[in-house]
Amino acid sequence: MTEQVRAVHVPKLLAAGEFDSDALAPRPAVERMAPPPNEVVLLDTAEHGTDILEFGDPAAADEFRRSVLDFLAGI
């Protein structure tokens, strides 16, 4: 994974559930390795990936959608 993360030189949005242990464990390493620009968003959920949109708290899903749209508007 290290090589792949270091190879991405475009703007990156790293979004994860604040209580998703699978996503949080590698997060510090990914943040260190990923060349800027990076934006990190922690959502108030334990859901992972697209489950945030389907099964999580609607407020977290809305925040995720807003974060993605804001990120895309800024690049």
Residue pairs with C-beta under 8 A, 6 or more apart in sequence:
1 26
1 30
2 29
2 33
5 30
5 33
5 34
6 33
6 34
6 35
8 34
8 35
9 35
11 37
11 38
11 39
11 71
11 74
11 75
12 34
12 37
12 38
12 39
13 38
13 39
13 41
13 67
13 68
13 71
14 27
14 30
14 31
14 34
14 38
14 39
14 40
14 41
15 40
15 41
15 42
15 43
15 52
15 64
15 67
15 68
16 23
16 24
16 27
16 41
16 42
16 43
17 23
17 42
17 43
17 44
17 45
17 46
17 47
17 48
17 52
17 56
17 60
18 24
18 42
18 43
18 44
18 45
18 46
19 45
19 46
20 45
20 46
20 47
20 48
22 48
23 48
27 40
31 38
31 40
39 71
41 63
41 64
41 67
43 52
43 56
43 60
43 63
43 64
43 67
44 57
44 59
44 60
44 63
45 52
45 56
45 57
45 60
46 56
47 55
47 56
47 60
52 60
52 61
52 64
53 61
53 64
53 65
